[in-house]
Amino acid sequence: MIFRGHLLPYSWLYNSNSYLILSIIIPILSLIVGLNFANYFLVTMMIVLEIIFSILLSFENKKILKN
């Protein structure tokens, strides 16, 4: 949970919606999944969310470069 929570200030620094949204959603999902499911499910969810986060950031960077 701390892993994502500390990225919230970067949403303002980089003016990034991906940082803002995922830094709020991931800790909440981690808490819910971590309490209710096995550890391997939490790890799998985090890997998938990190891949999604990377893709979203690459789209934001491409958008910035076009402007």
N, CA, C and O atoms as a printed pandas DataFrame, in Angstrom:
     atom_number atom_name residue_name chain_id  residue_number  x_coord  y_coord  z_coord
0              1         N          MET        A               1    0.826   -1.192    0.000
1              2        CA          MET        A               1    0.000    0.000    0.000
2              3         C          MET        A               1    0.869    1.254    0.000
3              4         O          MET        A               1    0.541    2.236   -0.665
4              5         N          ILE        A               2    1.955    1.224    0.729
5              6        CA          ILE        A               2    2.833    2.381    0.771
6              7         C          ILE        A               2    3.488    2.594   -0.585
7              8         O          ILE        A               2    3.776    3.726   -0.976
8              9         N          PHE        A               3    3.721    1.500   -1.297
9             10        CA          PHE        A               3    4.375    1.572   -2.602
10            11         C          PHE        A               3    3.654    2.549   -3.534
11            12         O          PHE        A               3    4.308    3.343   -4.211
12            13         N          ARG        A               4    2.362    2.509   -3.579
13            14        CA          ARG        A               4    1.597    3.388   -4.457
14            15         C          ARG        A               4    1.219    4.702   -3.792
15            16         O          ARG        A               4    1.144    5.733   -4.461
16            17         N          GLY        A               5    0.984    4.682   -2.511
17            18        CA          GLY        A               5    0.562    5.901   -1.829
18            19         C          GLY        A               5    1.576    7.024   -1.926
19            20         O          GLY        A               5    1.198    8.195   -1.949
20            21         N          HIS        A               6    2.855    6.688   -1.984
21            22        CA          HIS        A               6    3.870    7.740   -2.051
22            23         C          HIS        A               6    3.953    8.377   -3.425
23            24         O          HIS        A               6    4.644    9.384   -3.578
24            25         N          LEU        A               7    3.284    7.838   -4.428
25            26        CA          LEU        A               7    3.321    8.411   -5.765
26            27         C          LEU        A               7    2.286    9.519   -5.980
27            28         O          LEU        A               7    2.279   10.160   -7.031
28            29         N          LEU        A               8    1.428    9.745   -5.008
29            30        CA          LEU        A               8    0.398   10.778   -5.150
30            31         C          LEU        A               8    0.980   12.166   -5.422
31            32         O          LEU        A               8    0.451   12.861   -6.289
32            33         N          PRO        A               9    2.034   12.612   -4.737
33            34        CA          PRO        A               9    2.574   13.938   -5.053
34            35         C          PRO        A               9    3.097   14.073   -6.477
35            36         O          PRO        A               9    3.130   15.176   -7.022
36            37         N          TYR        A              10    3.506   12.965   -7.082
37            38        CA          TYR        A              10    3.996   13.038   -8.449
38            39         C          TYR        A              10    2.887   13.376   -9.445
39            40         O          TYR        A              10    3.165   13.852  -10.546
40            41         N          SER        A              11    1.655   13.137   -9.068
41            42        CA          SER        A              11    0.559   13.502   -9.968
42            43         C          SER        A              11    0.502   15.009  -10.165
43            44         O          SER        A              11    0.167   15.482  -11.251
44            45         N          TRP        A              12    0.827   15.768   -9.119
45            46        CA          TRP        A              12    0.854   17.225   -9.255
46            47         C          TRP        A              12    2.148   17.689   -9.902
47            48         O          TRP        A              12    2.147   18.627  -10.698
48            49         N          LEU        A              13    3.240   17.041   -9.564
49            50        CA          LEU        A              13    4.532   17.436  -10.116
50            51         C          LEU        A              13    4.562   17.242  -11.632
51            52         O          LEU        A              13    5.010   18.121  -12.368
52            53         N          TYR        A              14    4.087   16.095  -12.088
53            54        CA          TYR        A              14    4.104   15.781  -13.511
54            55         C          TYR        A              14    2.787   16.099  -14.217
55            56         O          TYR        A              14    2.669   15.901  -15.427
56            57         N          ASN        A              15    1.798   16.591  -13.472
57            58        CA          ASN        A              15    0.473   16.882  -14.031
58            59         C          ASN        A              15   -0.080   15.646  -14.747
59            60         O          ASN        A              15   -0.482   15.711  -15.909
60            61         N          SER        A              16   -0.089   14.521  -14.029
61            62        CA          SER        A              16   -0.420   13.227  -14.604
62            63         C          SER        A              16   -1.674   12.638  -13.962
63            64         O          SER        A              16   -1.749   12.474  -12.745
64            65         N          ASN        A              17   -2.641   12.330  -14.795
65            66        CA          ASN        A              17   -3.855   11.678  -14.303
66            67         C          ASN        A              17   -3.611   10.217  -13.943
67            68         O          ASN        A              17   -4.262    9.681  -13.046
68            69         N          SER        A              18   -2.678    9.573  -14.638
69            70        CA          SER        A              18   -2.368    8.169  -14.337
70            71         C          SER        A              18   -1.833    8.023  -12.926
71            72         O          SER        A              18   -2.263    7.138  -12.187
72            73         N          TYR        A              19   -0.898    8.882  -12.546
73            74        CA          TYR        A              19   -0.376    8.837  -11.184
74            75         C          TYR        A              19   -1.478    9.091  -10.166
75            76         O          TYR        A              19   -1.560    8.396   -9.153
76            77         N          LEU        A              20   -2.318   10.071  -10.424
77            78        CA          LEU        A              20   -3.377   10.435   -9.485
78            79         C          LEU        A              20   -4.351    9.283   -9.272
79            80         O          LEU        A              20   -4.614    8.890   -8.135
80            81         N          ILE        A              21   -4.878    8.752  -10.345
81            82        CA          ILE        A              21   -5.909    7.720  -10.250
82            83         C          ILE        A              21   -5.344    6.424   -9.661
83            84         O          ILE        A              21   -5.939    5.844   -8.753
84            85         N          LEU        A              22   -4.208    5.975  -10.173
85            86        CA          LEU        A              22   -3.679    4.695   -9.718
86            87         C          LEU        A              22   -3.064    4.769   -8.326
87            88         O          LEU        A              22   -3.026    3.760   -7.622
88            89         N          SER        A              23   -2.579    5.941   -7.912
89            90        CA          SER        A              23   -2.040    6.037   -6.557
90            91         C          SER        A              23   -3.142    6.004   -5.503
91            92         O          SER        A              23   -2.866    5.776   -4.325
92            93         N          ILE        A              24   -4.366    6.225   -5.910
93            94        CA          ILE        A              24   -5.507    6.119   -4.997
94            95         C          ILE        A              24   -6.141    4.728   -5.082
95            96         O          ILE        A              24   -6.469    4.131   -4.057
96            97         N          ILE        A              25   -6.311    4.215   -6.295
97            98        CA          ILE        A              25   -7.004    2.941   -6.497
98            99         C          ILE        A              25   -6.183    1.744   -6.027
99           100         O          ILE        A              25   -6.731    0.838   -5.400
100          101         N          ILE        A              26   -4.889    1.720   -6.314
101          102        CA          ILE        A              26   -4.073    0.543   -6.007
102          103         C          ILE        A              26   -3.987    0.252   -4.512
103          104         O          ILE        A              26   -4.120   -0.913   -4.138
104          105         N          PRO        A              27   -3.771    1.238   -3.627
105          106        CA          PRO        A              27   -3.752    0.891   -2.192
106          107         C          PRO        A              27   -5.096    0.343   -1.686
107          108         O          PRO        A              27   -5.130   -0.556   -0.846
108          109         N          ILE        A              28   -6.187    0.889   -2.201
109          110        CA          ILE        A              28   -7.502    0.406   -1.782
110          111         C          ILE        A              28   -7.719   -1.032   -2.263
111          112         O          ILE        A              28   -8.173   -1.883   -1.499
112          113         N          LEU        A              29   -7.393   -1.298   -3.530
113          114        CA          LEU        A              29   -7.518   -2.659   -4.056
114          115         C          LEU        A              29   -6.586   -3.625   -3.335
115          116         O          LEU        A              29   -6.961   -4.767   -3.071
116          117         N          SER        A              30   -5.382   -3.178   -3.017
117          118        CA          SER        A              30   -4.430   -4.027   -2.307
118          119         C          SER        A              30   -4.960   -4.427   -0.938
119          120         O          SER        A              30   -4.809   -5.573   -0.515
120          121         N          LEU        A              31   -5.574   -3.488   -0.257
121          122        CA          LEU        A              31   -6.145   -3.796    1.051
122          123         C          LEU        A              31   -7.271   -4.815    0.931
123          124         O          LEU        A              31   -7.308   -5.798    1.671
124          125         N          ILE        A              32   -8.177   -4.579    0.007
125          126        CA          ILE        A              32   -9.323   -5.473   -0.162
126          127         C          ILE        A              32   -8.869   -6.869   -0.595
127          128         O          ILE        A              32   -9.284   -7.870   -0.012
128          129         N          VAL        A              33   -8.022   -6.929   -1.615
129          130        CA          VAL        A              33   -7.565   -8.227   -2.128
130          131         C          VAL        A              33   -6.669   -8.923   -1.107
131          132         O          VAL        A              33   -6.771  -10.136   -0.928
132          133         N          GLY        A              34   -5.798   -8.177   -0.439
133          134        CA          GLY        A              34   -4.899   -8.769    0.536
134          135         C          GLY        A              34   -5.613   -9.377    1.726
135          136         O          GLY        A              34   -5.143  -10.362    2.297
136          137         N          LEU        A              35   -6.733   -8.805    2.101
137          138        CA          LEU        A              35   -7.487   -9.333    3.236
138          139         C          LEU        A              35   -8.387  -10.509    2.869
139          140         O          LEU        A              35   -8.709  -11.335    3.723
140          141         N          ASN        A              36   -8.791  -10.587    1.608
141          142        CA          ASN        A              36   -9.799  -11.568    1.224
142          143         C          ASN        A              36   -9.305  -12.715    0.350
143          144         O          ASN        A              36  -10.014  -13.709    0.191
144          145         N          PHE        A              37   -8.108  -12.602   -0.220
145          146        CA          PHE        A              37   -7.639  -13.619   -1.151
146          147         C          PHE        A              37   -6.235  -14.068   -0.776
147          148         O          PHE        A              37   -5.601  -13.490    0.107
148          149         N          ALA        A              38   -5.763  -15.093   -1.450
149          150        CA          ALA        A              38   -4.422  -15.630   -1.211
150          151         C          ALA        A              38   -3.355  -14.655   -1.721
151          152         O          ALA        A              38   -3.631  -13.789   -2.551
152          153         N          ASN        A              39   -2.151  -14.814   -1.213
153          154        CA          ASN        A              39   -1.057  -13.908   -1.570
154          155         C          ASN        A              39   -0.735  -13.918   -3.059
155          156         O          ASN        A              39   -0.427  -12.873   -3.632
156          157         N          TYR        A              40   -0.804  -15.088   -3.691
157          158        CA          TYR        A              40   -0.473  -15.147   -5.113
158          159         C          TYR        A              40   -1.451  -14.332   -5.957
159          160         O          TYR        A              40   -1.071  -13.810   -7.005
160          161         N          PHE        A              41   -2.702  -14.216   -5.517
161          162        CA          PHE        A              41   -3.671  -13.411   -6.255
162          163         C          PHE        A              41   -3.313  -11.928   -6.147
163          164         O          PHE        A              41   -3.435  -11.188   -7.123
164          165         N          LEU        A              42   -2.879  -11.499   -4.983
165          166        CA          LEU        A              42   -2.457  -10.111   -4.779
166          167         C          LEU        A              42   -1.236   -9.788   -5.638
167          168         O          LEU        A              42   -1.170   -8.723   -6.253
168          169         N          VAL        A              43   -0.289  -10.691   -5.678
169          170        CA          VAL        A              43    0.912  -10.480   -6.490
170          171         C          VAL        A              43    0.553  -10.396   -7.964
171          172         O          VAL        A              43    1.064   -9.534   -8.680
172          173         N          THR        A              44   -0.315  -11.279   -8.420
173          174        CA          THR        A              44   -0.748  -11.251   -9.817
174          175         C          THR        A              44   -1.468   -9.958  -10.147
175          176         O          THR        A              44   -1.246   -9.374  -11.208
176          177         N          MET        A              45   -2.328   -9.505   -9.246
177          178        CA          MET        A              45   -3.039   -8.245   -9.454
178          179         C          MET        A              45   -2.059   -7.081   -9.558
179          180         O          MET        A              45   -2.217   -6.207  -10.411
180          181         N          MET        A              46   -1.051   -7.067   -8.695
181          182        CA          MET        A              46   -0.074   -5.979   -8.719
182          183         C          MET        A              46    0.740   -5.982  -10.009
183          184         O          MET        A              46    1.045   -4.917  -10.545
184          185         N          ILE        A              47    1.091   -7.148  -10.508
185          186        CA          ILE        A              47    1.837   -7.224  -11.767
186          187         C          ILE        A              47    0.990   -6.681  -12.912
187          188         O          ILE        A              47    1.477   -5.908  -13.737
188          189         N          VAL        A              48   -0.268   -7.082  -12.961
189          190        CA          VAL        A              48   -1.170   -6.607  -14.011
190          191         C          VAL        A              48   -1.369   -5.093  -13.903
191          192         O          VAL        A              48   -1.349   -4.396  -14.917
192          193         N          LEU        A              49   -1.558   -4.582  -12.696
193          194        CA          LEU        A              49   -1.746   -3.142  -12.521
194          195         C          LEU        A              49   -0.488   -2.355  -12.873
195          196         O          LEU        A              49   -0.586   -1.244  -13.394
196          197         N          GLU        A              50    0.676   -2.903  -12.602
197          198        CA          GLU        A              50    1.922   -2.230  -12.981
198          199         C          GLU        A              50    2.075   -2.177  -14.500
199          200         O          GLU        A              50    2.560   -1.182  -15.039
200          201         N          ILE        A              51    1.670   -3.225  -15.183
201          202        CA          ILE        A              51    1.718   -3.224  -16.648
202          203         C          ILE        A              51    0.753   -2.176  -17.191
203          204         O          ILE        A              51    1.100   -1.425  -18.102
204          205         N          ILE        A              52   -0.451   -2.122  -16.639
205          206        CA          ILE        A              52   -1.437   -1.115  -17.055
206          207         C          ILE        A              52   -0.912    0.280  -16.774
207          208         O          ILE        A              52   -1.053    1.175  -17.608
208          209         N          PHE        A              53   -0.305    0.478  -15.604
209          210        CA          PHE        A              53    0.254    1.778  -15.236
210          211         C          PHE        A              53    1.345    2.197  -16.220
211          212         O          PHE        A              53    1.398    3.358  -16.626
212          213         N          SER        A              54    2.198    1.279  -16.599
213          214        CA          SER        A              54    3.270    1.589  -17.554
214          215         C          SER        A              54    2.698    1.972  -18.914
215          216         O          SER        A              54    3.186    2.902  -19.556
216          217         N          ILE        A              55    1.679    1.268  -19.350
217          218        CA          ILE        A              55    1.049    1.577  -20.634
218          219         C          ILE        A              55    0.393    2.952  -20.589
219          220         O          ILE        A              55    0.530    3.733  -21.531
220          221         N          LEU        A              56   -0.315    3.256  -19.511
221          222        CA          LEU        A              56   -0.946    4.569  -19.377
222          223         C          LEU        A              56    0.083    5.692  -19.373
223          224         O          LEU        A              56   -0.129    6.734  -19.994
224          225         N          LEU        A              57    1.191    5.483  -18.677
225          226        CA          LEU        A              57    2.243    6.503  -18.664
226          227         C          LEU        A              57    2.871    6.681  -20.039
227          228         O          LEU        A              57    3.218    7.801  -20.412
228          229         N          SER        A              58    3.025    5.613  -20.791
229          230        CA          SER        A              58    3.588    5.754  -22.134
230          231         C          SER        A              58    2.630    6.518  -23.051
231          232         O          SER        A              58    3.073    7.301  -23.892
232          233         N          PHE        A              59    1.324    6.296  -22.894
233          234        CA          PHE        A              59    0.346    7.081  -23.661
234          235         C          PHE        A              59    0.400    8.554  -23.284
235          236         O          PHE        A              59    0.312    9.419  -24.157
236          237         N          GLU        A              60    0.544    8.851  -21.998
237          238        CA          GLU        A              60    0.665   10.242  -21.576
238          239         C          GLU        A              60    1.914   10.888  -22.139
239          240         O          GLU        A              60    1.871   12.047  -22.553
240          241         N          ASN        A              61    3.023   10.170  -22.166
241          242        CA          ASN        A              61    4.261   10.715  -22.708
242          243         C          ASN        A              61    4.154   10.966  -24.204
243          244         O          ASN        A              61    4.654   11.976  -24.700
244          245         N          LYS        A              62    3.511   10.063  -24.923
245          246        CA          LYS        A              62    3.319   10.273  -26.353
246          247         C          LYS        A              62    2.427   11.478  -26.616
247          248         O          LYS        A              62    2.646   12.231  -27.565
248          249         N          LYS        A              63    1.421   11.653  -25.766
249          250        CA          LYS        A              63    0.519   12.793  -25.901
250          251         C          LYS        A              63    1.270   14.097  -25.664
251          252         O          LYS        A              63    1.049   15.079  -26.373
252          253         N          ILE        A              64    2.153   14.112  -24.673
253          254        CA          ILE        A              64    2.928   15.316  -24.365
254          255         C          ILE        A              64    3.896   15.611  -25.502
255          256         O          ILE        A              64    4.074   16.775  -25.864
256          257         N          LEU        A              65    4.517   14.602  -26.067
257          258        CA          LEU        A              65    5.477   14.821  -27.134
258          259         C          LEU        A              65    4.821   15.362  -28.402
259          260         O          LEU        A              65    5.457   16.089  -29.165
260          261         N          LYS        A              66    3.566   15.018  -28.631
261          262        CA          LYS        A              66    2.857   15.511  -29.814
262          263         C          LYS        A              66    2.543   17.005  -29.679
263          264         O          LYS        A              66    2.475   17.720  -30.679
264          265         N          ASN        A              67    2.356   17.463  -28.460
265          266        CA          ASN        A              67    2.027   18.889  -28.256
266          267         C          ASN        A              67    3.294   19.644  -28.310
267          268         O          ASN        A              67    3.291   20.866  -28.166
